Amino acid sequence: MPLMEHLRELRNRLLIATIAVVVGIIIGWIVFDPVWAFIKEPFCETPQAQQLRVGECTLTYGGIFQSFFLTLKVSAMVGVVVSSPVWLYQIWAFVTPALYRNEKRYSIAFLGLAIPLFMVGAALAYVIMDTSLAILLGFAPSDAVAIIQIDEYVNYVLIMIIIFGVSFELPLLLVFLNIIGVLSHATVKKNRRWVVFAMFVFGAVITPGGDPLTMMALAAPMVVLYFLAEFFMFMREKRMPATEDFSHLSDDEASPLVEDSAPLDDERPGDDSVPLDDERRGEDSGSTR
């Protein structure tokens, strides 16, 4: 396909994905009140939520336009989630023509798993958020009052949901790289300890609060999903024909090739071919005559 057709297709698919997100944002604006009640629930479970007004969950804001941008930000979050099947499909449909037939079959399964995995990660972030907030806010002195800005809290919620959701997609990416031949099970097995260690470091660094609970809640499921991905790679490569599995070879070692038997120089293919020795004898006898 020419370059201009690729760019034209990319433009059309981006346009469809953008329209879907905009429609989702409008839906998020309409259902803002129940969504906001759902988002602020983890903070309302902490003791610091009732320090300003006893018996009521209170968040503050300090700007004229802050409430508008808060509504827009929450609506955008809802829009991206609601429209995710559309823009994920557009990405898949744009990449699919470059894949082989078996890779296309797996990509459909990945598309069906990507959204549930993201949702599971986001749900886990929401479940542990109240405990994580209580730990982080508990370091303040007992005579201090927590005045939490709305935009700061919403940013914390968004970061937690995105980090957990995207992190749950990483093992799925490893499996996809294995299927298209970029990453082998031998490589994953060889670097297993470093990868597990890196996941815990990643959990400690990437989470907003950096508390041990959030780190463990992110790293532990990632390790489990990593081992599941490694097991899938092992079973897949085990079922592959021996002629197709070159994962055991080093980068400098040539893979075994099956050479087709070529006709010898002294043989001529064809039904009426005559051996070279007989032809030469006929020529010698002709010259003698």
GIVEN-V291344 format. One record per helix or strand of 2 or more residues. SS is the DSSP state (2 for helix, 1 for strand). FROM is the first residue (numbers start at 1). LEN is the number of residues. If there is no record, write none. Layout:
BEGIN
SS_FROM_LEN + SS_FROM_LEN
END
This chain:
BEGIN
2_3_28 + 2_32_13 + 2_47_4 + 2_66_17 + 2_84_13 + 2_101_37 + 2_150_18 + 2_170_10 + 2_185_6 + 2_192_15 + 2_212_28 + 2_276_13
END
